[in-house]
């Protein structure tokens, strides 16, 4: 998913309703909390799993032209947010995350709270991701992989707009850290695997529900228009585009247009059922296997059908 999709936050609509004045500080309210876990073990299997997830979630926003995770300008984020830059998440101890503890990273990925207690409002959070997968991301960020090796390149500081700062003081809150462990799904249960990938890892519902302000990140199925589409996104050249209805409604969803095979091709390769390319901001997800993309299809078949014609 592109950077707008990755941000995928309910405050997009709220910000759009306010004025776009900016100032020169990106300081946001400080939060705090107790430690959440021990040091992550860095086995080869865990690192490999973390690399796969990072290809889906981290590289699209943080990778520079050399595929290093040094951060970049998020050009497809609406200007009303301000000038938004993703940050350096390489192992550099000065401008990267080399000085963060594993505990810091785990808390940040769950809640959006940095080690200094400040909130990163543009950073997606993963409240439903399994503990093992979250730890695998951390293991990858600590690994010897090229993209995460220490690099001193630093993107300019983000300059949030005044509306974002005002909302940060009153509306934006960190998500709570889960009170109980979150286990991986039973991979032999295709529907359970598909639900986990779609809602807990990739966050497909964020774009394919009715609108950002109606999302429920801890209970995605309660989101307004869950997978019924119609959410206003930014396409090529910043032009508006509305997300597709992914329920199996025969007239406005994918019930009559996508077979399992064509859906897998669309998700993995970015090719529609008729052979034409999917439009931005929907990217290919090459890191997913055909079985994983098929599991998402199986899960979508279980979701209540919604009749909502796609807007163009």
C-alpha positions as CSV (number, residue, x, y, z in Angstrom):
1,X,0.0,0.0,0.0
2,X,1.2,3.5,-0.7
3,X,1.9,6.1,2.0
4,X,-1.7,7.4,2.2
5,X,-2.9,3.9,2.7
6,X,-0.2,3.2,5.2
7,X,-1.2,6.2,7.2
8,X,-4.8,5.0,7.0
9,X,-6.0,6.9,10.0
10,X,-9.5,8.1,11.0
11,X,-8.3,11.7,11.4
12,X,-7.8,12.2,7.6
13,X,-11.4,13.4,7.3
14,X,-11.2,15.4,10.5
15,X,-8.0,17.2,9.3
16,X,-9.6,17.9,6.0
17,X,-12.5,19.8,7.7
18,X,-10.1,22.2,9.4
19,X,-7.8,25.0,8.1
20,X,-4.3,24.2,6.9
21,X,-2.1,26.7,8.7
22,X,1.3,25.4,9.6
23,X,4.0,26.3,12.0
24,X,7.6,25.2,12.2
25,X,7.4,22.7,15.1
26,X,6.5,19.1,15.0
27,X,6.3,18.6,18.7
28,X,3.3,16.5,19.8
29,X,2.1,15.5,23.3
30,X,4.2,13.1,25.3
31,X,2.8,9.8,26.6
32,X,4.4,7.2,28.8
33,X,4.0,3.6,29.8
34,X,5.7,0.6,31.4
35,X,7.9,-1.9,29.6
36,X,6.1,-4.4,27.5
37,X,8.6,-7.3,26.8
38,X,12.1,-8.8,26.8
39,X,14.7,-8.6,24.2
40,X,13.7,-10.3,20.9
41,X,15.5,-13.5,19.9
42,X,17.0,-13.1,16.4
43,X,16.8,-16.6,14.8
44,X,17.1,-17.0,11.1
45,X,13.5,-18.0,10.8
46,X,12.3,-15.0,12.7
47,X,14.4,-12.6,10.6
48,X,13.1,-14.2,7.4
49,X,9.5,-13.8,8.6
50,X,10.2,-10.2,9.6
51,X,11.7,-9.4,6.2
52,X,8.5,-10.7,4.5
53,X,6.3,-8.5,6.7
54,X,8.7,-5.5,6.2
55,X,8.4,-5.8,2.5
56,X,4.6,-5.4,2.9
57,X,4.6,-2.7,5.5
58,X,7.9,-0.9,6.0
59,X,9.7,-0.6,2.7
60,X,6.8,1.1,0.8
61,X,7.1,4.1,3.1
62,X,10.6,4.1,4.4
63,X,12.8,2.9,1.5
64,X,14.9,5.5,-0.4
65,X,16.0,5.1,-4.0
66,X,18.7,2.7,-2.9
67,X,16.3,0.6,-1.0
68,X,17.7,1.6,2.4
69,X,15.2,2.5,5.1
70,X,16.4,6.1,5.5
71,X,13.0,7.7,5.0
72,X,11.5,9.9,2.3
73,X,8.9,12.6,1.6
74,X,5.4,11.2,1.6
75,X,4.3,13.0,-1.6
76,X,0.9,11.4,-1.8
77,X,-0.3,12.6,1.6
78,X,-2.7,15.5,1.4
79,X,-1.0,18.9,1.8
80,X,-3.4,19.7,4.6
81,X,-1.4,17.4,6.8
82,X,1.7,19.5,6.3
83,X,5.0,18.2,5.0
84,X,5.2,14.6,6.0
85,X,8.5,12.6,5.9
86,X,9.0,9.0,7.0
87,X,12.0,8.6,9.2
88,X,15.3,6.8,9.2
89,X,14.7,3.3,10.7
90,X,18.1,1.9,9.9
91,X,20.5,0.8,12.7
92,X,22.2,4.2,12.9
93,X,22.3,5.3,16.6
94,X,22.1,9.0,15.8
95,X,19.5,9.5,13.1
96,X,18.0,6.0,13.0
97,X,16.7,3.6,15.6
98,X,20.0,2.0,16.7
99,X,19.5,3.5,20.2
100,X,16.0,2.1,20.6
101,X,15.5,-1.0,22.7
102,X,13.5,-3.9,21.5
103,X,10.9,-2.9,24.0
104,X,10.8,0.6,22.5
105,X,10.1,-0.9,19.1
106,X,7.4,-3.3,20.2
107,X,5.6,-0.5,22.0
108,X,5.9,1.8,19.0
109,X,4.5,-0.7,16.6
110,X,1.6,-1.4,18.8
111,X,0.7,2.1,20.1
112,X,2.5,4.7,18.0
113,X,4.4,6.0,21.0
114,X,8.1,6.8,20.6
115,X,10.7,6.2,23.4
116,X,10.5,9.8,24.5
117,X,6.8,9.4,25.0
118,X,5.7,11.5,22.0
119,X,3.1,10.2,19.6
120,X,3.7,9.6,15.9
121,X,0.2,10.3,14.4
122,X,1.2,9.4,10.9
123,X,2.6,6.0,11.9
124,X,0.2,3.0,11.4
125,X,-0.2,0.8,14.5
126,X,-0.7,-2.9,14.6
127,X,-3.0,-3.8,17.6
128,X,-4.1,-7.2,16.1
129,X,-0.7,-8.4,14.8
130,X,0.4,-11.6,16.5
131,X,3.2,-11.2,19.0
132,X,5.5,-13.5,17.0
133,X,5.1,-11.4,13.9
134,X,5.6,-8.2,15.8
135,X,8.8,-9.6,17.2
136,X,9.9,-10.8,13.8
137,X,9.7,-7.2,12.5
138,X,12.0,-6.2,15.3
139,X,14.4,-9.1,14.6
140,X,14.6,-8.0,10.9
141,X,15.3,-4.4,11.9
142,X,18.2,-5.7,14.0
143,X,19.5,-8.1,11.3
144,X,22.3,-7.9,8.8
145,X,19.9,-7.2,5.9
146,X,21.1,-4.4,3.6
147,X,18.0,-2.1,3.9
148,X,18.4,-1.8,7.7
149,X,22.2,-1.3,7.9
150,X,23.2,2.0,9.6
151,X,23.0,5.0,7.3
152,X,23.4,8.6,8.3
153,X,21.0,10.0,5.7
154,X,18.2,11.8,7.4
155,X,15.0,13.1,5.9
156,X,14.0,16.6,6.8
157,X,11.8,16.9,9.9
158,X,8.1,16.5,9.4
159,X,6.2,19.8,9.6
160,X,2.7,19.0,10.8
161,X,-0.1,21.4,10.0
162,X,-1.7,23.3,12.7
163,X,-4.9,21.2,12.5
164,X,-2.9,18.1,13.1
165,X,-1.3,19.6,16.1
166,X,-4.6,20.8,17.5
167,X,-6.1,17.3,17.1
168,X,-3.0,15.7,18.6
169,X,-3.6,17.5,21.8
170,X,-7.3,16.5,22.0
171,X,-8.2,13.6,19.7
172,X,-5.1,11.5,18.8
173,X,-4.4,9.0,21.4
174,X,-2.0,6.0,21.5
175,X,-3.6,2.6,21.2
176,X,-3.5,0.6,24.4
177,X,-0.9,-2.2,24.5
178,X,-2.8,-5.6,24.5
179,X,-3.4,-7.0,27.9
180,X,-3.2,-10.6,26.7
181,X,-0.9,-12.4,24.3
182,X,-1.9,-12.4,20.6
183,X,-1.3,-15.8,18.9
184,X,-0.7,-16.5,15.3
185,X,-3.8,-17.9,13.5
186,X,-4.3,-21.6,12.7
187,X,-2.7,-21.7,9.3
188,X,-4.7,-24.8,8.4
189,X,-7.9,-22.7,8.8
190,X,-7.9,-20.7,5.5
191,X,-10.6,-18.2,6.6
192,X,-8.8,-17.5,9.9
193,X,-5.5,-17.0,8.1
194,X,-7.2,-14.7,5.6
195,X,-8.8,-12.6,8.3
196,X,-5.5,-12.3,10.1
197,X,-3.6,-11.2,7.0
198,X,-6.3,-8.8,5.8
199,X,-7.1,-7.1,9.2
200,X,-4.2,-7.8,11.5
201,X,-1.2,-7.4,9.1
202,X,-2.0,-5.6,5.9
203,X,-5.0,-3.6,7.1
204,X,-7.0,-4.0,3.8
205,X,-10.2,-2.8,5.6
206,X,-8.7,0.6,6.2
207,X,-9.1,1.6,2.5
208,X,-11.9,-0.7,1.6
209,X,-14.4,0.4,4.2
210,X,-16.6,3.4,3.9
211,X,-14.3,6.1,5.3
212,X,-11.3,6.6,7.5
213,X,-13.2,8.3,10.3
214,X,-15.4,5.2,10.7
215,X,-12.6,2.7,11.3
216,X,-12.3,0.7,14.4
217,X,-8.6,-0.5,14.5
218,X,-9.1,-2.9,17.5
219,X,-12.4,-4.4,16.1
220,X,-12.1,-3.9,12.3
221,X,-15.4,-5.7,11.6
222,X,-17.2,-2.9,13.4
223,X,-15.8,-0.3,11.0
224,X,-18.4,1.6,9.0
225,X,-19.1,-0.2,5.7
226,X,-16.6,-3.0,6.4
227,X,-15.1,-4.0,3.1
228,X,-17.9,-2.3,1.2
229,X,-15.6,0.3,-0.3
230,X,-16.4,3.8,-1.3
231,X,-13.5,5.4,0.7
232,X,-12.1,8.5,-0.9
233,X,-8.3,8.0,-1.6
234,X,-5.7,9.7,-3.7
235,X,-4.8,8.2,-7.0
236,X,-2.3,9.1,-9.7
237,X,-1.4,12.7,-9.7
238,X,-3.3,13.3,-6.5
239,X,-6.6,12.7,-8.2
240,X,-9.4,11.3,-6.0
241,X,-10.3,7.7,-6.4
242,X,-12.8,5.6,-4.4
243,X,-11.9,2.2,-3.1
244,X,-13.6,-0.9,-4.4
245,X,-16.3,-3.0,-2.8
246,X,-14.6,-6.2,-1.8
247,X,-17.7,-8.0,-0.5
248,X,-19.3,-10.7,-2.6
249,X,-22.3,-8.6,-3.6
250,X,-23.1,-9.8,-7.2
251,X,-23.8,-6.3,-8.6
252,X,-21.4,-3.9,-6.8
253,X,-18.8,-6.2,-5.2
254,X,-16.5,-8.9,-6.5
255,X,-19.0,-11.8,-6.5
256,X,-19.4,-12.0,-10.2
257,X,-16.1,-10.5,-11.4
258,X,-13.3,-12.2,-9.5
259,X,-12.6,-15.9,-9.2
260,X,-10.1,-17.1,-6.7
261,X,-7.4,-17.2,-9.3
262,X,-8.0,-13.7,-10.7
263,X,-8.2,-12.3,-7.2
264,X,-4.8,-13.8,-6.3
265,X,-3.4,-12.3,-9.4
266,X,-4.9,-8.9,-8.6
267,X,-3.5,-8.8,-5.0
268,X,-0.1,-10.2,-5.8
269,X,0.6,-8.7,-9.2
270,X,-1.7,-5.7,-9.5
271,X,-3.6,-7.0,-12.5
272,X,-7.4,-6.8,-12.7
273,X,-9.7,-9.6,-13.7
274,X,-9.8,-8.2,-17.2
275,X,-6.1,-8.0,-17.6
276,X,-5.8,-4.2,-17.0
277,X,-3.6,-2.8,-14.3
278,X,-5.1,-1.9,-10.9
279,X,-5.1,1.8,-10.3
280,X,-3.1,3.6,-7.7
281,X,-3.0,3.6,-4.7
282,X,-3.4,-0.2,-4.8
283,X,0.1,-1.7,-5.2
284,X,1.1,-5.3,-5.9
285,X,1.8,-7.5,-2.8
286,X,4.6,-9.7,-4.1
287,X,5.6,-10.8,-0.7
288,X,2.3,-12.7,-0.3
289,X,2.2,-16.2,-1.5
290,X,-0.7,-17.4,-3.7
291,X,-2.0,-19.4,-0.7
292,X,-2.0,-16.3,1.5
293,X,-3.8,-14.2,-1.1
294,X,-6.2,-17.0,-1.6
295,X,-6.9,-17.1,2.1
296,X,-7.9,-13.4,2.0
297,X,-10.3,-14.3,-0.8
298,X,-11.8,-17.1,1.3
299,X,-12.2,-14.7,4.2
300,X,-13.9,-12.0,2.1
301,X,-16.5,-14.6,1.0
302,X,-17.6,-14.9,4.6
303,X,-18.2,-11.1,5.1
304,X,-21.8,-9.8,4.9
305,X,-22.5,-8.5,1.4
306,X,-22.9,-4.8,1.0
307,X,-24.4,-3.1,-2.1
308,X,-22.5,0.0,-2.8
309,X,-21.7,1.1,-6.3
310,X,-18.1,2.2,-6.7
311,X,-17.7,6.0,-7.3
312,X,-15.2,7.1,-9.9
